[in-house]
């Protein structure tokens, strides 16, 4: 509603540049109207020039809930004086108390500090300048790009270990941690995109490119490794709810996946169900992958199965059975080639 490119934000920027200050309530609920005294009704469309001119008067401005119409101007707001407020100025103190008392959005534009402060309920937020937000967004995108690169490397390493049946719990937890950190950066940049409004479309475009596949791959890793009887979706929800500090604790991550964490637990050998690796085989339907996992239980068992055993699985057939064997073989050879160190030139 107040992002760059909106009518309301244009009006607020005009008020800041003119150093006139303003107190604007977005919403005309009964709770708000009980606090309004004096002033005059308008009921006209919100236009930047209109809001700018009305802000020159000392009183508050009341807008409709969708901020499309100016309903009242030059009014006095009389909130409950017993509501606590940490603001020093009269305009900001009134804005905070009105927001807490009514739950509506109240905007205070400081005449001296050239700042726009939003209040809603108990929330208080100072709008930063668009260039500041853009700089933070670009920095976060660079961090996300690095995390994505490391995440992809860890996934390749995990796949190679899965094909050799040599995965440890620590390897899995590393991948999960990388994915969750990337998801948090995505959420942070999403917030910046909202604040940037029309100026954030390039940031949003780059964000969507960088986040492709991260969430899907994490879901498949969880589906592969959560302990029997544990719901992968519940595990994902618990991971999302973790603080950044808790996310660094490997024992906490292991507990969420359903594993105990005695000393040395990170070296515990684990075996994947194979959903992620099997879905990477071209032209293999998801339903067929699910049937393979249901029949053999774990990826090593699928890799050791004969063509006849694979052919007996519902939806496979001889052609797909060969495709599974050849796909796993090519995957192993490709990863071996990628992960092997390059020869040192003489």
Secondary structure, 3 states (H helix, E strand, C coil): CCCCCCHHHHHHHHHHHHCCCEEEEECCCHHHHCCEECCEEEEEECCHHHHHHHCCCCCEEEECCCCCEEEEEEEEECCCCCCCCCCCCHHHHHHHHHHHHHCCEEEEECCCCCCEEEEECCEEEEECCHHHHHHHHHHHHHHHHHHHHHHHHHHHHHHHHHHCCCCEHHHHHHHHHHHHHHHHHHHHHHHHHHHHHHHHHHHHHHHHHHHCCHHHHHHHHHHHHCCCCCCHHHHHHHHHHCCHHHHCCHHHHHHHHCCCCCCCHHHCECCCCCHHHHHCCCCCCHHHHHHHHHHHCCHHHHHHCCHHHHHCCCCCHHHHHHHHHHHHHHHHHHHHHHHCCCCCCC
